[in-house]
Amino acid sequence: MAGPNRHLLPLLLLSIAALFFYSYYHSTLHAFTPTPNPHSTFPLHTSHTPHRDFTFIIKVLAYNRLDSLARCLRSLAAADYLSDRVHLHVYIDHFAFVNGSTDVDRMLEDSHRILEFADGFSWKFGEKLVHYRTQNAGLQAQWLEAWWPESDDEFAFVVEDDLEVSPLYYKFLRSLIVNYYYGDPDFRPYIYGASLQRPRFVPGKHGNKIQLDNGTRIFLYQLVGTWGQLLFPKPWKEFRLWYDKHKAKGIKPFLDGMVTNGWYKKMGERIWTPWFIKFIHSRGYYNFYTNFLNERALSVSHRDAGVNYGKTAGPDSNLLDENSLDFNLLEMQPLKNLKWYDFCFREVLPERVVRNFDELGPVLHTVQKQGTAVIVSLYGASEMVTRNLICNFEKLNIWNFIFIGHESDFLLDLARRGHPVIIGDHFLRSVTTFKMPDSQDFHSDMMTSILVKAYVIMKNIELGYNSLLIEGNMLLLQGYPYFDQDNTYDFYSGKISGLLFIRSSTSARNIWVDKFISDVAMMSKSMPNNQESTSFAGIIEKLLEQKSKKIKRVDETNIGVDISSNNDKVVTLDIEKKFVHWSVKMDLDLLKKRLENFGAWMVGDDYSCKAVVCHPT
């Protein structure tokens, strides 16, 4: 290298290092930006490059109803497509061949009249395709075989032939696609499409009635809508592959607690919705819906006689058009402002993640119920066991819980599904009021778990909420225990199970301060770094005894049972037991067997609950 250039080398290296540090710092800062608002979003979704040039295909499913098909196609042709190129695909199912039938000539004539009408129908907005089947496929195949997306920028709007759409329908769907599919930060890969039908049905047995305030025009609901459903490409491909796998293995789409179970038992493979609902339940996906008041909708089913209706029932809603439009149809609220509902039409609050102490209060406020928040430690708990715990909570109508654990895709997925979480390691780094004596202990799993629990309880006490702490190797059987109804003690401890109850009282508030948490850290540091021997409840009990505070020891042998024993005869359960617990080292297959015997294993092979349990509010 020439002499003068040699002096530039250190400067060049310094510039590269500075550029690297700047890029790393800002990317890290973006990844862990605090979000105190429990409704706000965080990086749970993949980046999505805006792409406004998308393909829109209308998929019309027809069979033997010429008048219905004519009404449907004419309404589609009357819509405003804003000079966009929109394609029309018409799928005409064939009638079933029946040996010895005397109606073959008439059925052939009817089919050919429908085919002739579809062939002659003028479509000036894009390509028109007519697919005439050679044999009867049925409604399920009509839906499932109508579309395989060619790209992530191709959308299908599926309508059955007895549907009529508003002239405004495309303008609305186009705006929704641009804002929520291509809009950043409002894209979510777990939203599978949009239904234009008026929301009228709750599939979960004993679920809530659909009640929406007048200001709610767009919301998210898990249920698929078959009367004008827009489908997004990736979730539809995922569903088709899921369907193939389950169908090939003979797995039926049964989901206990759902009205669709009865549909499938009665109609079998003639319908497709039980399959899609089962898939959506396992994935925790959602669908856009509209609420336009006065029974108005952008798509109306005339419910003509066919597969779903023995006789014509008439239009289900009033068609929204320019004459009845009294609001801004194209106004799209930010996704964080929209409400989400599950199959029971219970409101869900997705994406509640606590990464620092300042975020904790607003989330705890959404969690607590009747002044109590349940803190669940997932350190050492497997994914399958955790999902079973959630199914158990759902069965018992327990929703006031928050999880603590490592940052992981699984923990973030729980938050996406509406279960609030605390990312332990990040949370602990944000605490500035107390520093560990030895920084390496800060990263110990046990130390992190212990200190995060201590800080969450301190915040609960500050907010006036009671704290019930349970470990991931524990399962409640009859709702959470009665401690919050008994004012005799402020502290309840179960050293073996790790169960701990702290009442928000003046006594607890005076004790549970930063100095107390420092004492917790020092005592836990002196104990073995082993979850089996280092019980948070045990540490708290010792410290409180040192301060001469009254503690009620939970009689775990009376209201709980340890199911870790290898002897099946030893493990018994009676109606007095409130919970079961086990060693974190217990074999999963044995644990599953034991819980199945108690009727407490509620997870299917796809890691989702076997049932939907609705508790009306």
ZIKANOR-V546641 format. One record per residue. RES is the residue in one small letter. PHI is phi in whole degrees, 0 to 359 (* if undefined). PSI is psi in degrees with one decimal (* if undefined). OMEGA is omega in whole degrees, 0 to 359 (NA if undefined). Layout:
res->{RES,RES}
phi->{PHI,PHI}
psi->{PSI,PSI}
omega->{OMEGA,OMEGA}
This chain:
res->{m,a,g,p,n,r,h,l,l,p,l,l,l,l,s,i,a,a,l,f,f,y,s,y,y,h,s,t,l,h,a,f,t,p,t,p,n,p,h,s,t,f,p,l,h,t,s,h,t,p,h,r,d,f,t,f,i,i,k,v,l,a,y,n,r,l,d,s,l,a,r,c,l,r,s,l,a,a,a,d,y,l,s,d,r,v,h,l,h,v,y,i,d,h,f,a,f,v,n,g,s,t,d,v,d,r,m,l,e,d,s,h,r,i,l,e,f,a,d,g,f,s,w,k,f,g,e,k,l,v,h,y,r,t,q,n,a,g,l,q,a,q,w,l,e,a,w,w,p,e,s,d,d,e,f,a,f,v,v,e,d,d,l,e,v,s,p,l,y,y,k,f,l,r,s,l,i,v,n,y,y,y,g,d,p,d,f,r,p,y,i,y,g,a,s,l,q,r,p,r,f,v,p,g,k,h,g,n,k,i,q,l,d,n,g,t,r,i,f,l,y,q,l,v,g,t,w,g,q,l,l,f,p,k,p,w,k,e,f,r,l,w,y,d,k,h,k,a,k,g,i,k,p,f,l,d,g,m,v,t,n,g,w,y,k,k,m,g,e,r,i,w,t,p,w,f,i,k,f,i,h,s,r,g,y,y,n,f,y,t,n,f,l,n,e,r,a,l,s,v,s,h,r,d,a,g,v,n,y,g,k,t,a,g,p,d,s,n,l,l,d,e,n,s,l,d,f,n,l,l,e,m,q,p,l,k,n,l,k,w,y,d,f,c,f,r,e,v,l,p,e,r,v,v,r,n,f,d,e,l,g,p,v,l,h,t,v,q,k,q,g,t,a,v,i,v,s,l,y,g,a,s,e,m,v,t,r,n,l,i,c,n,f,e,k,l,n,i,w,n,f,i,f,i,g,h,e,s,d,f,l,l,d,l,a,r,r,g,h,p,v,i,i,g,d,h,f,l,r,s,v,t,t,f,k,m,p,d,s,q,d,f,h,s,d,m,m,t,s,i,l,v,k,a,y,v,i,m,k,n,i,e,l,g,y,n,s,l,l,i,e,g,n,m,l,l,l,q,g,y,p,y,f,d,q,d,n,t,y,d,f,y,s,g,k,i,s,g,l,l,f,i,r,s,s,t,s,a,r,n,i,w,v,d,k,f,i,s,d,v,a,m,m,s,k,s,m,p,n,n,q,e,s,t,s,f,a,g,i,i,e,k,l,l,e,q,k,s,k,k,i,k,r,v,d,e,t,n,i,g,v,d,i,s,s,n,n,d,k,v,v,t,l,d,i,e,k,k,f,v,h,w,s,v,k,m,d,l,d,l,l,k,k,r,l,e,n,f,g,a,w,m,v,g,d,d,y,s,c,k,a,v,v,c,h,p,t}
phi->{*,294,306,299,290,298,285,278,299,300,296,296,296,296,295,296,297,296,297,296,298,299,295,296,300,287,292,293,299,295,291,238,291,299,226,297,290,296,266,283,258,209,293,262,247,289,295,226,290,305,213,275,271,248,256,240,238,270,249,261,255,236,219,227,241,297,300,296,298,298,298,296,295,294,292,295,289,273,283,268,258,56,67,282,268,233,261,238,242,249,252,253,283,271,287,282,282,236,300,82,290,267,259,301,298,294,294,297,297,297,297,291,293,295,298,297,295,297,299,273,289,275,231,262,263,174,286,241,230,243,248,254,286,270,208,290,260,91,294,298,293,304,290,289,262,285,206,228,302,278,202,282,243,243,238,242,250,259,228,274,290,265,263,232,249,283,299,266,299,290,301,293,295,298,296,296,298,297,279,253,268,258,283,250,255,268,283,224,291,261,258,261,163,211,256,264,284,289,292,226,233,244,282,287,298,65,285,286,288,287,229,234,285,296,276,272,256,231,213,243,215,292,292,283,248,267,256,97,247,274,245,273,295,297,299,292,298,300,297,300,291,298,299,303,296,290,295,295,267,73,275,271,276,280,219,301,85,245,299,296,301,295,301,292,296,274,251,58,280,285,238,245,298,301,295,292,296,298,297,299,298,291,265,72,265,224,228,286,227,243,221,255,65,51,57,264,204,274,220,232,267,276,48,289,304,179,296,273,230,293,219,298,256,91,297,273,211,259,284,280,220,302,292,255,280,234,204,277,297,267,285,244,291,304,303,295,267,274,264,238,225,267,294,268,55,262,293,245,247,281,67,268,233,254,248,212,297,293,279,293,303,301,288,300,297,282,274,302,223,54,81,230,240,264,257,243,271,259,296,88,266,281,297,297,294,294,295,294,299,294,300,295,300,298,297,273,62,256,235,268,239,221,266,240,186,291,292,201,300,295,296,292,293,299,295,300,278,106,258,294,224,242,278,304,296,294,301,292,295,279,279,256,281,213,241,291,298,235,297,292,292,300,260,292,304,295,295,300,301,295,288,296,302,298,289,294,298,300,292,302,299,301,277,88,254,286,237,246,259,230,270,291,259,212,222,283,248,223,83,283,302,279,306,290,261,246,269,295,236,264,228,235,224,237,295,285,278,88,295,213,234,239,278,281,225,299,298,295,294,287,273,275,238,303,297,295,294,299,295,301,297,294,291,292,294,277,259,301,278,214,296,290,254,255,264,301,299,294,297,297,299,295,295,292,296,296,266,59,263,287,232,264,283,289,281,293,285,269,255,227,214,273,258,282,301,281,262,299,290,286,275,234,221,239,290,278,288,263,203,239,215,205,289,295,269,294,298,297,296,292,299,300,298,297,292,297,297,269,69,245,255,239,254,272,293,268,68,242,296,288,220,257,245,261,234,302,260}
psi->{140.1,153.6,-54.3,-35.5,-24.0,-32.2,-17.0,-17.5,-48.2,-39.9,-40.3,-44.9,-39.1,-39.7,-42.1,-42.5,-41.5,-41.5,-41.1,-45.9,-42.3,-45.7,-44.6,-45.3,-45.6,-34.3,-38.7,-42.3,-41.1,-38.0,-29.0,39.4,128.6,144.1,82.6,-31.0,118.8,-16.0,-5.3,166.8,166.3,173.6,69.3,-12.0,150.3,152.2,143.7,107.9,127.5,132.8,98.8,-13.7,85.9,164.2,130.8,120.3,127.1,126.5,107.4,125.2,115.8,161.8,-88.5,27.2,88.5,-48.5,-39.9,-46.9,-41.8,-44.9,-42.0,-51.0,-38.5,-37.5,-37.2,-40.4,-20.8,-2.2,159.1,113.5,8.0,34.0,10.9,158.0,117.1,130.7,150.2,121.7,122.9,122.1,115.2,114.0,149.5,152.1,157.0,135.2,127.4,119.1,133.1,3.6,138.2,-1.0,10.5,-45.5,-41.7,-42.1,-37.9,-43.0,-43.1,-43.9,-42.2,-30.8,-41.5,-44.2,-42.5,-40.1,-45.6,-40.3,-40.6,-5.4,130.5,126.4,106.9,3.2,-11.3,-157.5,146.2,133.5,133.8,122.2,110.3,115.9,154.7,-16.0,167.5,124.6,-33.2,165.9,-37.1,-49.9,-35.1,-45.4,-52.5,-28.4,2.7,-21.0,131.7,108.2,137.6,-20.7,173.6,2.0,24.6,131.0,145.6,131.2,110.3,127.0,138.8,160.7,-13.1,18.6,147.8,133.1,157.1,149.7,-15.8,-3.0,-42.7,-39.2,-39.4,-48.2,-38.2,-44.8,-39.5,-43.2,-47.2,-40.6,-40.0,-24.0,-41.9,-11.1,133.7,123.6,26.5,3.2,136.1,125.9,-12.3,14.8,121.4,-6.8,-156.0,134.7,136.9,-4.7,156.0,129.1,121.0,-13.6,135.0,114.8,-22.2,127.1,135.8,23.0,175.6,155.1,150.4,110.2,115.8,143.7,162.5,-22.2,-7.9,108.1,-31.5,134.3,175.0,138.4,140.6,-28.8,136.0,146.9,125.1,-3.5,70.2,73.4,120.7,131.8,133.4,147.1,-51.8,-49.5,-33.7,-41.6,-42.2,-42.6,-45.0,-40.6,-39.2,-44.1,-46.1,-45.3,-47.4,-40.0,-42.4,-30.4,4.0,21.1,125.9,153.2,46.4,136.1,102.3,148.2,2.8,140.4,-29.8,-21.0,-45.1,-37.7,-47.5,-38.7,-31.2,-41.9,-15.9,-134.1,8.7,-18.1,158.2,-18.5,-36.3,-33.5,-47.2,-38.1,-41.6,-41.7,-47.9,-40.1,-42.6,-30.4,-20.5,41.7,164.9,163.5,139.6,141.3,163.0,155.7,96.3,6.4,165.9,33.5,34.5,150.6,162.0,-9.8,140.1,129.6,129.2,-2.3,51.9,154.9,133.2,-144.0,-42.8,-24.9,127.9,-33.8,158.7,130.1,-14.1,172.1,140.6,-18.2,178.2,133.5,126.9,127.7,-174.3,-37.4,-30.1,5.8,117.3,26.5,172.8,100.7,-31.2,5.2,120.7,112.4,151.3,146.2,-34.7,-17.2,-6.9,153.9,149.1,140.0,143.2,-169.1,-18.4,2.8,43.5,132.3,136.1,140.1,91.7,160.0,37.5,104.2,130.1,117.6,-13.3,168.8,-34.6,-25.8,-14.3,-45.5,-53.5,-35.4,-42.4,-33.5,-35.5,-18.8,-47.8,147.3,124.1,37.4,12.0,136.2,132.4,122.6,122.9,119.5,123.8,5.7,121.3,-4.3,137.5,164.3,-44.2,-42.5,-38.6,-43.0,-36.2,-36.6,-41.5,-42.4,-39.4,-43.0,-43.9,-42.0,-39.6,0.6,40.9,117.0,-4.7,52.8,156.2,136.2,146.6,134.7,-176.3,153.7,127.1,162.1,-36.2,-46.4,-40.7,-31.8,-36.4,-42.1,-40.6,-34.5,-0.1,7.5,114.1,144.4,155.0,121.8,101.7,-49.9,-45.4,-40.6,-44.7,-34.5,-24.8,-12.5,115.4,-9.4,-11.8,133.8,138.2,144.8,-36.8,115.4,-26.7,-26.4,-19.9,-28.1,1.6,133.8,-47.1,-43.4,-42.6,-47.4,-45.8,-46.1,-37.3,-43.5,-44.0,-42.1,-37.0,-42.5,-40.9,-41.0,-40.0,-46.7,-43.6,-38.2,-7.5,20.9,141.6,155.8,125.4,114.7,126.9,149.3,164.3,-14.7,44.8,146.6,123.6,144.2,-24.2,40.4,168.7,151.9,170.8,4.5,-37.9,-8.8,-5.7,113.5,8.7,-40.7,151.4,-17.0,128.7,136.3,137.5,98.4,-34.4,-49.2,-21.3,3.8,136.6,133.4,126.2,119.3,140.4,99.2,170.7,-40.2,-47.4,-38.1,-35.6,-29.1,-45.0,77.3,-178.2,-39.3,-36.9,-40.3,-35.9,-40.9,-38.1,-44.8,-44.1,-40.5,-40.8,-31.4,-29.7,-7.1,161.8,140.2,68.6,125.7,-28.2,-31.6,-19.4,94.1,127.9,-42.3,-38.9,-40.3,-46.3,-40.8,-43.4,-43.7,-40.0,-35.9,-37.1,-28.4,9.9,37.6,141.7,129.9,135.6,114.3,123.2,129.4,86.0,-27.7,-17.8,-46.6,-4.4,170.4,135.5,119.5,20.4,-16.2,143.7,-8.9,111.0,-30.0,-26.7,-33.6,104.0,159.1,130.3,175.8,-12.3,-15.9,133.0,-25.5,161.8,152.6,164.8,166.7,141.7,-16.1,1.7,139.2,133.8,-40.1,-39.5,-42.0,-44.6,-42.9,-45.0,-46.0,-32.2,-38.2,-29.7,-0.2,26.7,10.1,109.5,19.3,136.1,-177.1,-21.1,17.6,17.5,162.1,143.3,-16.5,154.2,123.8,115.9,136.8,101.5,140.9,*}
omega->{181,184,183,182,182,182,180,185,179,179,179,180,178,180,179,179,179,179,179,180,180,181,181,182,184,177,178,179,180,183,185,177,180,178,183,181,183,179,184,185,178,187,173,186,178,179,185,182,178,182,188,181,182,179,181,182,174,180,180,181,185,178,187,183,184,182,179,181,180,178,182,183,180,177,177,181,181,182,178,182,171,181,176,176,183,185,180,176,180,180,182,180,180,175,181,177,178,181,178,181,179,184,185,181,180,180,176,180,179,180,182,176,178,179,180,179,180,178,186,183,183,177,188,188,181,181,173,180,176,180,181,185,180,177,184,180,183,187,181,180,177,179,190,183,183,189,165,187,177,180,177,180,177,183,178,174,188,178,172,194,178,181,174,183,177,174,182,192,185,179,178,182,179,179,179,179,182,185,188,178,180,182,176,21,188,176,174,181,182,168,190,179,181,177,178,181,177,181,183,195,173,186,179,180,180,179,180,171,177,178,182,179,185,181,181,178,177,176,180,186,185,189,174,178,184,180,181,185,171,181,175,191,186,179,180,176,179,178,182,179,176,179,179,182,183,180,181,182,178,179,183,183,180,177,185,179,182,177,182,175,178,177,184,179,182,189,177,186,175,180,184,188,177,177,183,179,177,178,181,178,182,183,183,183,185,186,174,174,178,178,187,177,179,177,180,179,178,173,182,174,176,175,178,180,182,183,186,183,179,175,185,182,179,185,183,185,174,184,178,177,183,183,182,182,182,178,179,185,187,177,182,178,173,184,182,180,183,178,182,181,179,183,177,190,171,182,180,177,184,169,173,182,178,178,177,187,182,180,190,185,180,180,177,179,179,185,190,176,182,174,180,174,180,180,184,178,181,178,181,181,180,180,182,180,180,179,176,177,180,177,178,177,181,180,183,181,176,182,185,181,175,183,172,178,175,170,180,176,181,181,178,177,176,178,178,181,176,180,185,183,173,177,192,185,179,180,184,178,184,184,184,184,183,179,178,177,180,188,182,177,180,186,176,179,182,181,179,181,183,184,178,177,183,181,179,178,179,179,177,180,179,182,181,181,171,180,171,181,172,180,182,178,182,182,176,184,186,185,182,189,192,191,186,179,183,184,183,182,174,185,175,185,171,188,184,183,184,179,181,176,179,178,175,184,177,179,179,181,180,182,192,179,183,180,178,179,175,177,177,181,182,180,181,179,182,182,180,179,186,185,181,186,181,180,177,178,179,178,180,180,180,181,180,176,178,180,177,178,180,179,177,178,179,178,187,179,181,184,179,178,176,183,182,185,177,182,182,182,181,185,178,182,176,188,180,185,181,182,171,176,186,177,178,180,183,179,186,181,178,179,179,180,181,182,176,179,179,185,185,174,191,181,176,183,180,176,177,182,179,184,168,182,181,175,184,178,NA}
